[in-house]
């Protein structure tokens, strides 16, 4: 088994992608902390039965798991989640930051509360659990961090300024984790998933192009995401860090890293007038504004 003797924390593991990850990790031999507040898609409410159900499923399959019901927001909560692993299993080897909510709204209508709620769960939640686990991973000189981004951040999507900003922030956070912890044999990677989940079901589909993309996602199972997570959590993936992956059905993608593609230099420096005269011509086809037509988004950037 690929993850035998590993202890993994999976946040948001009560439903959807997180549930499939927890089940496969247990099947691969990991002892799993199933973290889930049991909230609704917008982050409201809570129910312990959500995490308990997944623990029961894992145990029925002969695996080992324990439930944790804390929110991921705040370092104190992150420490309690990690403490669950330490108290029950004596260590932590893998952190999968999957927990998330949606509160979609066009930018000109988005409230501060809608912004804060989404950024808190996705970005601060990823920090909170990772920060709590990092000293233990450093001390044992090994570990795996696997975070979840989205093409809503990598490429963009209408009505998801809060979600896209948080998910792109996670990409930057993951890269710094990879740098900070490289000397301790800890890797950090992100995955942009394409799958039908209850969060996707809440996305408005008034726009025909959006409705078409959502319809395509109905054919993509959350179970398709779990194998890559399990591999990245394994010892065999030691050399893979700071990367951005995408999983779309049975297709696994490696995203390019942001790099300069063209430059211009002026020995005397630049003025707005000189830029007006040269910039567009110098950059050519590499320089263009955001095309908002559906064809510019080949990867259905809504998950």
C-alpha positions in Angstrom: 0.0 0.0 0.0 1.3 3.4 -1.1 0.6 5.2 2.2 1.2 2.4 4.7 2.1 3.8 8.2 1.3 7.4 7.1 -1.0 9.7 9.0 -3.0 12.1 6.9 -5.2 15.0 7.7 -7.9 15.8 5.1 -9.9 18.9 5.7 -13.4 19.2 4.3 -13.4 15.4 4.1 -17.1 14.8 4.8 -18.3 15.2 1.2 -17.3 15.4 -2.4 -13.6 15.6 -3.3 -12.4 15.4 0.3 -14.4 12.3 1.1 -13.0 10.5 -1.9 -9.5 11.5 -0.9 -10.0 10.2 2.6 -11.4 6.9 1.4 -8.6 6.2 -1.0 -5.9 7.3 1.4 -7.3 4.8 4.0 -7.4 2.1 1.3 -3.8 2.9 0.6 -2.9 2.3 4.2 -3.0 5.8 5.7 -4.6 6.5 9.1 -6.8 9.4 8.4 -8.1 12.4 10.3 -11.5 13.2 8.7 -12.0 16.9 9.3 -15.3 18.5 8.5 -17.4 21.1 10.2 -20.5 19.8 8.5 -21.4 23.2 7.1 -23.6 24.0 4.1 -22.0 25.1 0.8 -22.1 28.8 2.0 -20.3 27.9 5.2 -23.3 28.2 7.5 -24.4 25.6 10.0 -22.6 22.5 11.2 -23.2 18.8 11.7 -20.9 16.1 13.2 -22.7 13.4 11.4 -21.0 14.4 8.1 -17.4 13.5 9.3 -18.7 10.6 11.4 -20.2 9.0 8.3 -16.9 9.0 6.4 -15.1 7.5 9.4 -17.7 4.7 9.5 -17.2 4.0 5.8 -13.4 3.8 6.3 -13.7 1.5 9.2 -16.2 -0.7 7.4 -13.5 -1.1 4.7 -11.0 -2.2 7.3 -9.2 1.2 7.5 -8.4 3.5 10.5 -9.8 7.0 10.9 -10.9 9.5 13.4 -13.3 12.5 13.0 -12.5 16.1 13.8 -15.2 18.7 13.7 -13.3 22.0 13.9 -13.4 24.9 11.5 -10.2 25.4 9.6 -10.2 29.1 10.2 -7.7 30.4 12.7 -4.5 29.0 14.1 -6.1 27.7 17.3 -8.5 25.6 15.2 -5.6 24.4 13.0 -3.8 23.3 16.1 -6.8 21.3 17.4 -7.0 19.6 14.0 -3.3 18.6 14.1 -3.6 17.7 17.8 -6.3 15.1 16.8 -3.7 13.4 14.6 -1.0 13.5 17.3 -3.2 12.3 20.1 -4.8 9.5 18.2 -2.0 8.4 15.9 1.2 9.9 17.4 2.3 11.9 14.3 1.3 13.7 11.1 2.8 13.0 7.7 0.4 14.5 5.2 -1.9 17.6 5.2 -4.5 17.9 2.5 -6.1 21.4 2.5 -9.4 20.8 0.8 -12.0 22.6 2.9 -13.9 25.3 1.1 -17.1 27.3 0.6 -18.6 29.4 -2.1 -20.4 32.8 -2.0 -20.5 33.8 -5.6 -21.5 37.4 -6.5 -20.6 39.9 -9.2 -17.8 42.2 -7.9 -20.1 45.3 -7.9 -22.6 43.5 -5.7 -20.2 41.5 -3.4 -20.4 42.3 0.3 -17.4 42.5 2.6 -18.8 39.6 4.6 -19.0 37.5 1.4 -15.4 38.4 0.6 -14.1 37.7 4.1 -16.0 34.4 4.5 -14.5 32.8 1.4 -11.0 34.2 1.9 -11.0 33.0 5.5 -12.0 29.4 4.8 -9.8 28.9 1.7 -6.7 31.0 2.2 -6.5 31.5 6.0 -7.8 27.9 6.5 -5.0 26.6 4.4 -2.5 28.6 6.4 -4.0 27.7 9.8 -3.7 23.9 9.3 -0.4 24.0 7.5 1.1 26.3 10.1 0.0 24.0 12.9 1.5 21.0 11.2 4.7 22.5 9.9 6.8 22.3 13.2 6.0 18.6 13.4 6.9 17.9 9.8 10.1 19.9 10.2 11.1 18.0 13.4 10.6 14.6 11.8 12.3 15.8 8.6 9.6 14.6 6.3 6.1 15.5 5.1 3.6 16.3 2.4 1.5 19.4 1.9 -1.2 19.2 -0.8 -3.4 22.2 -1.3 -6.3 23.0 -3.6 -6.4 25.9 -6.0 -8.8 26.5 -8.9 -8.8 27.7 -12.5 -11.1 30.4 -11.1 -7.9 31.9 -9.8 -5.4 30.5 -12.4 -7.5 31.7 -15.4 -10.5 33.6 -14.0 -14.2 33.2 -13.8 -17.1 35.6 -13.7 -18.7 36.3 -10.3 -15.9 34.7 -8.2 -13.6 37.5 -7.2 -13.5 36.3 -3.6 -12.9 32.6 -4.5 -10.5 33.3 -7.3 -8.4 35.6 -5.2 -8.2 33.1 -2.4 -7.4 30.2 -4.7 -4.6 32.2 -6.4 -3.3 33.1 -3.0 -3.0 29.4 -2.2 -0.7 29.0 -5.2 1.7 31.6 -3.8 1.4 30.1 -0.3 2.2 26.6 -1.6 5.3 27.9 -3.4 6.6 29.5 -0.3 5.9 26.4 1.7 8.0 24.4 -0.8 10.9 26.9 -0.4 10.7 27.2 3.4 10.5 23.5 4.0 12.6 22.0 1.2 15.6 21.4 3.6 13.3 19.3 5.8 12.2 17.0 3.0 8.7 18.4 3.0 7.0 19.0 -0.3 4.1 21.3 -1.2 1.9 21.2 -4.3 -1.5 22.4 -5.5 -4.2 20.8 -7.5 -6.9 22.5 -9.5 -9.8 20.0 -9.6 -12.5 19.6 -12.2 -15.4 17.6 -10.7 -19.1 17.7 -9.9 -19.7 18.5 -6.3 -22.3 20.2 -4.2 -20.4 23.5 -4.4 -20.5 23.4 -8.2 -24.2 22.8 -8.0 -24.7 26.2 -6.3 -23.1 28.2 -9.2 -25.7 30.2 -11.1 -26.2 29.0 -14.7 -28.2 31.9 -16.1 -25.5 32.4 -18.7 -25.7 29.8 -21.5 -21.9 29.3 -21.7 -21.7 28.9 -17.9 -24.5 26.4 -18.0 -22.7 24.4 -20.7 -19.5 24.2 -18.6 -21.5 23.1 -15.5 -23.2 20.4 -17.5 -19.9 19.0 -18.6 -18.7 18.8 -15.0 -21.6 16.5 -14.1 -19.7 13.8 -15.9 -16.6 14.2 -13.8 -16.5 12.3 -10.6 -14.7 13.6 -7.4 -13.1 10.2 -7.2 -10.9 11.2 -10.2 -9.0 13.6 -8.0 -8.0 11.2 -5.2 -5.3 9.1 -7.0 -3.1 12.1 -7.7 -3.4 13.3 -4.1 -2.4 9.9 -2.8 0.6 9.7 -5.1 1.8 13.2 -4.1 1.4 12.1 -0.5 3.7 9.1 -1.0 7.4 8.7 -0.5 7.8 8.2 -4.2 6.8 11.8 -4.9 9.8 13.3 -2.9 11.2 15.2 -5.9 7.9 16.9 -6.8 7.3 20.2 -5.1 6.1 23.7 -5.9 4.0 22.5 -8.8 0.5 23.2 -10.0 -1.5 20.3 -11.2 -5.0 20.0 -12.8 -7.2 16.9 -12.8 -10.1 16.9 -15.3 -11.8 13.5 -15.4 -9.1 11.0 -16.5 -6.7 13.7 -17.6 -3.9 15.1 -15.4 -2.4 18.4 -16.3 0.8 20.2 -15.2 0.3 23.9 -15.4 3.1 26.3 -16.4 4.8 28.5 -13.9 4.6 32.3 -14.3 7.7 33.4 -16.2 8.6 36.5 -18.2 8.0 35.9 -21.9 9.3 39.1 -23.5 11.0 42.3 -22.4 12.0 45.7 -23.7 14.8 47.9 -22.4 15.4 51.6 -22.7 18.8 52.9 -21.6 17.3 56.3 -20.8 14.4 54.9 -19.0 10.7 55.0 -19.9 8.1 57.7 -20.3 4.4 57.2 -20.9 4.9 58.6 -24.4 7.7 56.2 -25.3 5.6 53.3 -24.0 2.7 54.5 -26.2 5.0 54.4 -29.2 6.7 51.0 -28.5 4.9 48.8 -26.1 2.2 47.2 -28.2 4.5 46.7 -31.2 7.3 45.3 -29.2 5.2 42.7 -27.4 3.2 41.8 -30.5 0.9 38.8 -30.0 2.3 38.3 -26.5 0.5 41.5 -25.4 -3.2 41.5 -25.4 -6.1 42.4 -23.2 -8.3 39.8 -21.4 -10.6 38.1 -23.9 -13.9 37.5 -22.1 -15.3 35.2 -24.7 -16.0 31.6 -23.6 -13.3 30.2 -26.0 -10.5 31.7 -24.0 -11.3 29.4 -21.1 -10.5 25.9 -22.5 -10.4 24.3 -19.0 -13.9 25.3 -17.8 -12.6 27.6 -15.0 -15.5 27.1 -12.5 -14.2 24.7 -10.0 
